[in-house]
Amino acid sequence: METFGQVVKRERAARGWSQQRLANEAGLNRSHVGQIERQDGGIAFPQYETILAISRAFGLIPRQLIEPTGRTIMEASGQYKTDDTEVDELVQLFNRLPDDDRDRLIAIARAFYQLRKD
């Protein structure tokens, strides 16, 4: 398994980008990109907003950067456990679904929410 920093470095190198280019594309400081790649401070994952910015810069979704680490998005973002066991169960079930089914489930949930909201 790779660390998140290794995944970022691999994706950056595959594109022939410098740390500065990634920083510019993601709206980050170059030094922050370096810290992420080296995992300075022993932090396994940056804040979710940073993961999102980096994934968008690469034209990926966050899951594509996180899954090579063997973790889920919810674990990586520090939001894996809640005080609500039903929410935790939904998250666990959702994480086990293939991408196509996840997309369908999200579409259903959005449609259901709109119906209930109106």
Secondary structure, DSSP 8 states (H G I E B T S, - for coil): ---HHHHHHHHHHHTT--HHHHHHHHT--HHHHHHHHHTGGG-SS--HHHHHHHHHHHT--HHHHHGGGT--HHHHTT-S--S-HHHHHHHHHHHHS-HHHHHHHHHHHHHHHHHHH-
